[in-house]
Amino acid sequence: MATVSVVFGNWHGKQPVMSGRNQSEAITSSGASQTSSNTGTTSDDCVEVATSGGAVWVTVDGTTAAAGTGFLLPDGTTRTFDAGFGTVVKVIDA
């Protein structure tokens, strides 16, 4: 079980980092797919996902998170994905 931070926002125009946070939440992962309650809006162009306390599998394309599918985030890592209107993050324990 990990705590997964999900932050929707905007890319920095000149650096490969998020420059502004529009909405954020923490999800507690488990052996079942968990879905973010926040979704991408027209103001969002990226979503940053970070994990603490365990590795997780992540999907951002609307599919259910499952072991071996999507992106593996090892414990203590952060990854930024393209996002837009309707983007949903789903996570499951690795």
N, C-alpha and C positions, 0 to 999 in steps of 0.2 A: 504494500500500500504506500503510495507516494502522494505528496502534495504537488499539484501541477498548477502553475501560474499561467493564465491565458490573458494576454493583453492585446487588444486591437488598437491600431493607431496608424501613424503615417511615417513613411520613410523620410530620412533626412535627404535633402536635395543633393548634397555633395559628399556625404560620408555613408558607409554601409551600416547605419544604425537607425533605430527608431527615434524620430525627433519629437513626436507628440503622442500622448496616450489619450485615447477617446473613451475606452471602457476596459475594465479589468475584473478578474475574478480568480478564485482558487477552487480547484476541483480536487476531491480526494479520489484517487484511482482505486480500482478493485479488480476482481477477476471477471467482472462484467463491463461491457462498454459503457462509459460515462460520457454524457454530452454537455458541452458548455451551455450555460443559460443565455449568455450573450452571443449574438451573431453579428457578422460583419454588416456595416452600413455603407451607404454611398460615400461617407467621409473616410472610410478605412481603405488603406491599400496594402496593409501588412498585419500579420498577427505573430506575436512573439510567444513561444511556449517554452517554459522552463520547468524542470523537475527537481524535487528534493525528497530524499527518503526512499528512492527506488527507481528502477528503469521502467519506462512505459513505451507502448506503441501508440502512435498518433496518426489520425487521419484528418485531413482538412477538406476533403472532396465530397463530404456528405455520406460516405460509406461508414458502416459500423466498424468500430475499432476491433481488431482481432489479432491475437499473437501471430507474428510473421507477416502481417500486412501493414502497409503504410510506412511510417518512419519510426525507427527505434531511437529513443532518447535515453542514453545511459544516465544513471543518477548524477545529479549535479550539473547537467548540461542545459543549454539554451539553444533554440533554433528559431529563426524567423522565416515565415512563409508568406508568399503573396496571398492577399485576401481582398475581398470586395463584398459587395452587397450579397447577403445570404450565406456567407462562409460560416461553417459550423465546425468546431473542434471536437473530436471524440478521442478518448483515451482509454487504455486498458493496461493492467499490469503486465510486465514482460515475464 
